[in-house]
Amino acid sequence: MTIKVGNIVSHTGGQEWGTGKVLEITSTLAMIQFSDGIKRKIAVSHFSTLEPAAPGSYLPPVEVPVVAKPSRAPRASKKKI
């Protein structure tokens, strides 16, 4: 199988990960975002463990909104004697 950016794939050894979308490819690995929310690096030597998956089977992970922490009041400075 030829791996290209944007391909939807599944990993034969990680079925619990769900399907994944290929985000990046280098000469040594592919970065894949799986439906379980984890980005995994798959080495070129393990590309044989990747299989094509139906495009509709990939569900991107739910993005959790970032909540800003309330700012703290400034600390009172200690007086030096």
Secondary structure, 3 states (H helix, E strand, C coil): CCCCCCCEEEECCCHHHCCEEEEEECCCEEEEEECCCCEEEEEHHHHHHEEECCHHHCCCCCCCCCCCCCCCCCCCCCCCC
